[in-house]
Amino acid sequence: MTTIPRDIDGVEQLLAGQGYVASRALATVVFLALKLGRPLFLEGEAGVGKTEIAKTLAAALDRRLIRLQCYEGLDAASAVAEWNFAAQMIAIRTAEAQGGADRDALKTELFTEDYLIERPLLAAMRPQPGGAPVLLIDELDRTDEPFEAFLLEALSDFQVTIPELGTIKAPEPPIVILTSNRTREVHDALKRRCLYHWVDYPGFDRELAILHARVPEAQAALSREVVAFVQRLRHEDLFKKPGVAEAIDWAKCLLALDVISLSPEVIADTLGAILKYQDDIARIQGSEARRLLDEVKRELAPA
């Protein structure tokens, strides 16, 4: 098991070892979350590396990653635990077939750990062989306010309550990362229990470093063109601006096509790797793509 870094530089090195190039501000808040044992709430546009930070931490610290993927209608049972009703019914019928079953004893036996289906929040409260797990609560903004209220107990005291079994408290608090794409505001009561950081689009140099870390086989000239073009796209009036994840995917697509330099034709053929809405693709195709590429190449020419 890898020990938790003692300073911010150590966090930067830990993440960099897994190919995650973090800003100083992000490395600082991650260090504080690890040091103080506080949940970390990350907001930002899709594709900027919020989810990836939890995966990277789990891999770097050699901890189990437990992911709770949020969605509309998510409730406590789906997040904590559910009873295995099929197994319970089989046990009841078996007891009845044998005759003379003690109903009170059977009722007690049916609501034990043997019949419990563990979900992510409960799993995160259990002791793990490699140390406290990394609990990723992903895209919290997709849920509703009642589920946020339910989370308050888990994030305040690192415990969950199952009516039939009582309260289960984590012997060692998990490392908690919450993410939101800010499709709606998350309640202040939940945010107060967390350290907060807005994950923004990276600058040119850091995005280039990210691309080198994730797609090292890409030639330097092509990587520079990819990053510059994607960053230029983010200034356009698009429905969905491309994130870092899309830049990485695009570079991999270009490598698969043996592309060594961007051209309007290559951009037109591969826009689906970076833009995910037809209106955005239609807006950029043709003369607009040529214009943007010309601007990018003029900017990169002195370099």
C-alpha positions as CSV (number, residue, x, y, z in Angstrom):
1,M,0.0,0.0,0.0
2,T,1.4,3.4,-1.0
3,T,1.5,6.0,1.8
4,I,-0.3,9.3,1.5
5,P,2.1,12.1,0.4
6,R,3.3,14.5,3.1
7,D,3.1,17.6,1.0
8,I,1.7,19.2,-2.2
9,D,4.7,18.4,-4.2
10,G,4.3,14.7,-3.2
11,V,0.7,14.8,-4.5
12,E,1.8,16.3,-7.8
13,Q,4.4,13.6,-8.2
14,L,2.0,10.8,-7.1
15,L,-0.6,11.9,-9.7
16,A,2.1,12.5,-12.4
17,G,3.2,8.9,-11.9
18,Q,-0.2,7.8,-13.2
19,G,-0.2,10.2,-16.1
20,Y,-2.4,12.8,-14.5
21,V,-1.0,16.4,-14.8
22,A,-2.6,18.4,-12.1
23,S,-2.6,22.1,-11.6
24,R,-1.0,23.4,-8.4
25,A,-4.4,24.4,-7.1
26,L,-5.9,21.0,-7.7
27,A,-2.9,19.2,-6.1
28,T,-3.3,21.5,-3.1
29,V,-6.9,20.7,-2.5
30,V,-6.3,17.0,-3.0
31,F,-3.5,17.1,-0.4
32,L,-5.8,18.9,2.0
33,A,-8.6,16.4,1.5
34,L,-6.2,13.5,2.1
35,K,-4.5,15.2,5.1
36,L,-7.7,16.3,6.8
37,G,-9.9,13.3,5.8
38,R,-12.5,15.6,4.2
39,P,-14.6,14.7,1.1
40,L,-13.5,16.6,-2.0
41,F,-16.2,18.1,-4.2
42,L,-15.1,18.8,-7.8
43,E,-17.2,20.8,-10.2
44,G,-16.5,21.7,-13.8
45,E,-17.4,21.0,-17.4
46,A,-17.6,17.4,-18.7
47,G,-14.3,15.9,-19.8
48,V,-11.9,18.1,-17.7
49,G,-10.6,15.2,-15.5
50,K,-12.9,15.2,-12.4
51,T,-13.7,11.5,-12.5
52,E,-10.2,10.7,-13.6
53,I,-8.8,12.2,-10.4
54,A,-10.6,9.5,-8.3
55,K,-9.4,6.7,-10.6
56,T,-5.8,8.1,-10.5
57,L,-5.8,8.3,-6.7
58,A,-7.0,4.8,-6.3
59,A,-4.4,3.5,-8.7
60,A,-1.6,5.6,-7.2
61,L,-2.4,4.7,-3.6
62,D,-3.2,1.1,-4.4
63,R,-6.7,1.4,-2.9
64,R,-9.9,-0.1,-4.0
65,L,-12.1,2.2,-6.2
66,I,-15.8,2.1,-5.3
67,R,-17.9,4.1,-7.8
68,L,-21.5,5.3,-7.2
69,Q,-22.7,6.5,-10.6
70,C,-25.5,8.9,-9.9
71,Y,-28.7,9.2,-12.0
72,E,-32.2,10.6,-11.7
73,G,-34.3,8.7,-9.2
74,L,-31.3,7.2,-7.4
75,D,-32.5,6.2,-3.9
76,A,-30.9,5.1,-0.6
77,A,-31.6,1.4,-1.3
78,S,-29.7,1.5,-4.6
79,A,-26.8,3.4,-3.0
80,V,-26.4,1.6,0.3
81,A,-27.9,-1.9,0.3
82,E,-30.9,-4.0,-0.7
83,W,-32.3,-7.2,0.7
84,N,-32.1,-10.3,-1.5
85,F,-35.8,-11.0,-1.6
86,A,-35.5,-14.1,-3.8
87,A,-33.1,-15.7,-1.3
88,Q,-35.3,-14.7,1.6
89,M,-38.4,-16.3,-0.1
90,I,-36.4,-19.6,-0.7
91,A,-35.4,-19.6,3.0
92,I,-39.1,-19.1,4.0
93,R,-40.4,-21.9,1.8
94,T,-37.6,-24.3,2.9
95,A,-38.5,-23.6,6.5
96,E,-42.2,-24.1,5.9
97,A,-41.5,-27.4,4.0
98,Q,-39.5,-28.7,6.9
99,G,-42.3,-27.8,9.3
100,G,-42.3,-26.5,12.8
101,A,-40.3,-23.4,11.9
102,D,-40.0,-20.8,14.7
103,R,-41.4,-17.7,13.0
104,D,-39.6,-15.2,15.3
105,A,-36.2,-17.0,14.8
106,L,-36.8,-17.2,11.0
107,K,-37.6,-13.5,10.9
108,T,-34.4,-12.6,12.7
109,E,-32.4,-14.9,10.5
110,L,-33.8,-13.4,7.3
111,F,-32.6,-9.9,8.1
112,T,-28.9,-10.6,8.5
113,E,-25.8,-9.9,6.5
114,D,-26.3,-13.2,4.7
115,Y,-29.3,-11.8,2.8
116,L,-27.9,-8.3,2.2
117,I,-26.8,-7.1,-1.2
118,E,-24.1,-4.6,-0.7
119,R,-24.1,-1.4,-2.7
120,P,-21.4,1.2,-3.1
121,L,-22.0,3.4,0.0
122,L,-22.1,0.4,2.3
123,A,-19.1,-1.2,0.6
124,A,-17.1,2.0,1.2
125,M,-17.8,1.8,4.9
126,R,-16.3,-1.7,5.2
127,P,-12.7,-2.3,6.0
128,Q,-10.6,-3.1,3.0
129,P,-7.3,-5.1,2.8
130,G,-5.3,-2.3,1.3
131,G,-6.7,0.5,3.5
132,A,-9.6,2.8,3.2
133,P,-11.1,2.7,-0.4
134,V,-11.6,5.7,-2.7
135,L,-15.3,6.4,-2.9
136,L,-16.3,8.2,-6.2
137,I,-19.8,9.7,-6.1
138,D,-20.0,10.6,-9.8
139,E,-22.2,13.3,-11.4
140,L,-24.1,14.1,-8.2
141,D,-26.0,16.8,-10.0
142,R,-28.0,14.1,-11.8
143,T,-29.7,13.1,-8.5
144,D,-32.4,15.1,-6.6
145,E,-32.4,17.0,-3.3
146,P,-33.8,14.1,-1.2
147,F,-30.8,11.9,-2.1
148,E,-28.4,14.8,-1.3
149,A,-30.0,15.0,2.2
150,F,-29.5,11.3,2.6
151,L,-25.8,11.7,1.8
152,L,-25.3,14.2,4.7
153,E,-25.0,11.4,7.2
154,A,-22.6,9.4,5.1
155,L,-20.3,12.5,4.5
156,S,-20.5,13.9,8.0
157,D,-19.9,10.8,10.1
158,F,-18.8,8.3,7.5
159,Q,-21.7,5.9,8.4
160,V,-24.9,4.6,6.9
161,T,-28.0,3.3,8.6
162,I,-29.9,0.2,7.6
163,P,-33.2,0.0,9.7
164,E,-33.0,-3.8,10.2
165,L,-29.3,-3.8,11.1
166,G,-28.7,-0.4,12.6
167,T,-25.8,2.0,12.0
168,I,-22.7,0.8,10.2
169,K,-19.7,3.1,10.7
170,A,-16.5,3.0,8.7
171,P,-13.5,2.0,10.9
172,E,-11.4,4.2,8.7
173,P,-13.0,7.0,6.6
174,P,-12.9,6.4,2.9
175,I,-11.3,8.9,0.5
176,V,-14.4,10.6,-0.9
177,I,-14.5,12.3,-4.3
178,L,-17.8,13.9,-5.5
179,T,-18.1,15.3,-9.0
180,S,-20.7,17.5,-10.7
181,N,-21.1,18.9,-14.2
182,R,-23.2,21.7,-12.7
183,T,-26.3,20.9,-14.6
184,R,-28.0,22.1,-11.4
185,E,-26.8,23.6,-8.2
186,V,-26.0,21.2,-5.3
187,H,-27.3,22.2,-1.9
188,D,-25.0,24.3,0.4
189,A,-25.5,21.8,3.3
190,L,-23.7,19.1,1.3
191,K,-21.0,21.5,0.0
192,R,-20.2,22.6,3.5
193,R,-19.1,19.1,4.4
194,C,-16.6,19.1,1.5
195,L,-13.5,20.9,0.3
196,Y,-14.4,22.5,-3.0
197,H,-12.5,23.0,-6.3
198,W,-13.6,24.1,-9.8
199,V,-11.8,22.1,-12.4
200,D,-11.4,24.4,-15.4
201,Y,-10.1,23.8,-18.9
202,P,-6.3,23.7,-18.7
203,G,-4.0,26.3,-20.4
204,F,-2.1,25.4,-23.5
205,D,1.1,24.2,-21.7
206,R,-0.7,22.0,-19.2
207,E,-3.0,20.5,-21.8
208,L,0.0,19.8,-24.0
209,A,1.7,18.1,-21.0
210,I,-1.5,16.1,-20.4
211,L,-1.5,15.0,-24.1
212,H,2.2,14.0,-23.9
213,A,1.4,11.9,-20.7
214,R,-1.7,10.2,-22.2
215,V,-0.6,9.8,-25.8
216,P,3.2,9.8,-25.7
217,E,3.5,8.2,-29.1
218,A,2.1,11.3,-30.8
219,Q,4.7,13.6,-32.4
220,A,5.3,16.9,-30.8
221,A,4.2,19.0,-33.8
222,L,0.9,17.1,-34.1
223,S,0.2,17.3,-30.3
224,R,0.7,21.1,-30.5
225,E,-1.7,21.4,-33.4
226,V,-4.3,19.2,-31.6
227,V,-4.2,21.2,-28.4
228,A,-4.2,24.6,-30.2
229,F,-7.1,23.6,-32.4
230,V,-9.2,22.2,-29.4
231,Q,-8.5,25.3,-27.4
232,R,-9.5,27.5,-30.3
233,L,-12.8,25.5,-30.6
234,R,-13.6,26.3,-27.0
235,H,-13.9,30.0,-27.9
236,E,-16.5,29.2,-30.5
237,D,-20.2,29.4,-29.9
238,L,-20.8,25.6,-29.5
239,F,-23.5,23.7,-27.7
240,K,-20.8,21.5,-26.1
241,K,-17.2,22.6,-25.9
242,P,-14.7,19.8,-26.2
243,G,-12.9,18.7,-23.0
244,V,-9.5,17.3,-22.4
245,A,-10.9,13.8,-22.8
246,E,-12.0,14.7,-26.3
247,A,-8.5,16.1,-27.1
248,I,-7.0,12.8,-26.0
249,D,-9.5,10.8,-28.0
250,W,-8.9,12.9,-31.1
251,A,-5.1,12.5,-30.8
252,K,-5.5,8.7,-30.6
253,C,-7.8,8.7,-33.7
254,L,-5.3,10.8,-35.7
255,L,-2.5,8.3,-34.7
256,A,-4.7,5.4,-35.8
257,L,-5.0,7.2,-39.2
258,D,-1.3,7.8,-39.4
259,V,-1.9,11.6,-39.5
260,I,1.2,13.7,-39.0
261,S,-0.3,17.1,-39.4
262,L,-3.8,18.6,-39.4
263,S,-5.6,19.5,-42.6
264,P,-9.1,20.7,-43.3
265,E,-9.9,17.3,-44.8
266,V,-8.6,15.4,-41.8
267,I,-10.5,17.7,-39.4
268,A,-13.7,17.1,-41.4
269,D,-13.3,13.4,-41.3
270,T,-12.6,13.2,-37.5
271,L,-14.7,16.0,-36.0
272,G,-16.9,13.3,-34.4
273,A,-14.1,12.6,-32.0
274,I,-14.2,16.1,-30.5
275,L,-17.7,17.4,-31.1
276,K,-20.7,15.3,-30.1
277,Y,-23.6,17.3,-31.5
278,Q,-24.5,17.5,-35.2
279,D,-25.2,21.3,-35.0
280,D,-21.7,21.9,-33.7
281,I,-20.1,19.7,-36.4
282,A,-22.1,21.4,-39.1
283,R,-21.0,24.8,-37.8
284,I,-17.2,23.9,-37.8
285,Q,-17.0,21.9,-41.1
286,G,-15.8,23.3,-44.3
287,S,-14.5,26.9,-44.5
288,E,-14.9,27.4,-40.8
289,A,-12.5,24.6,-40.0
290,R,-10.0,25.9,-42.6
291,R,-10.2,29.4,-41.0
292,L,-9.6,28.0,-37.5
293,L,-6.8,25.8,-38.7
294,D,-5.1,28.7,-40.5
295,E,-5.2,30.8,-37.3
296,V,-3.8,27.9,-35.3
297,K,-0.9,27.4,-37.7
298,R,-0.1,31.1,-37.7
299,E,0.0,31.1,-33.9
300,L,2.3,28.0,-33.8
301,A,4.6,29.2,-36.6
302,P,7.0,31.1,-34.3
303,A,7.4,28.1,-32.1
